[in-house]
Amino acid sequence: MLPIETQRTATLKSKPSNEGLGFGKYFTDHMFRMEYAPERGWHQARILPYGPLGLDPGASVLHYAQAVFDGSKVFRGKDGQLRAFRITDHCKRLAASCERLSMPPVPVEVAREAIEAVVKVDAEWVPSAPGTSLYVRPTVIASEAFLGVRPADKYIFFVILSPVGSYFAGGAETVRIWVEQEHTRAAPGGLGGAKAAANYAAGLKASMEAKKRGYAQVLWLDALEHRYIEEVGTMNLFVRIGEEIITPPLEGTFLPGITRESALQILRDWGMKVSERRLSTDELREAHKKGELREVFGTGTAAVISPVGGLGFSDGELRIGDGKVGEVSQRLYDTLTGIQYGTVADRHGWMSLIK
Ligand code: COI
């Protein structure tokens, strides 16, 4: 067990109402923090009042972007119990992201204990309304003040918490996604498979352009040929053509989503035909022309299961299922959230109680 010192805040914040939660706007009263130095490894684990980190302006994260994060959720069940979703898998992914950016990985058990400890301190912040949860954001940054280009030798690991509702403004409605044909997000051999902060910076320009066209997000295509669909930055993508449900294979250019993996498992449990294979925009358009493109949905921690009602191309939009939520998307959403809130059997042991 990690020795964690706890310093409680003297002034508790007032909690937001469930209605206006949105995503990532509010932060709880406390945060977890620990430091890394070569001679001491990860040390000085503590929970302290939420507040600024006090970084040196020379800190290498600010110059060379050694920053990774993860995102998971804690749910308040109908029975009042707090349950974390696949928390060990999230901590493993955080460690893998650290490795990719030459940062010292936070040991999986340490990250898990840190998250559980800070969630316990701020347990009252876990909202209970349907569709709400406590979003957990563990982050690792390089804090050494040094301008030479090499991996830093000092790091900070912190965990902040945010009570959230729906990621997309429209809630359970479908979203429209722009198929990006010009910019790319991540090339083979790059950072796409890690949850590196820099990946999100790389996507902002195209997202803003898509927003101006009225689209919620961008669907990235492969960087080499601009032909194969990859992911939507904040979510992985699934496409139903006829009876086949297709999602792009993990080839290192986008994040191995934990909700993606869970959706694949649930679909397989239902005996559906699921393929992890490449899918080109030509095949997508062809299927649409033949009336076989039945559903498209995104999966992600923040996005949960987000049905897509339209895919925008420069020569027009493919409308999907009349812009309405598809049958598989709805069933998946109900099952996954049922598992998360403790009303559907958790047959794969994804949930862990926080008490
Ligand atoms: C998540 O789903 O946890 C994400 O990290 C997406 C996000 C950047 C909002």
Residues whose N, C-alpha, C, O or C-beta is under 5 A from the ligand:
A	BS01	COI	G71 T234 G300 T301 A302 A303
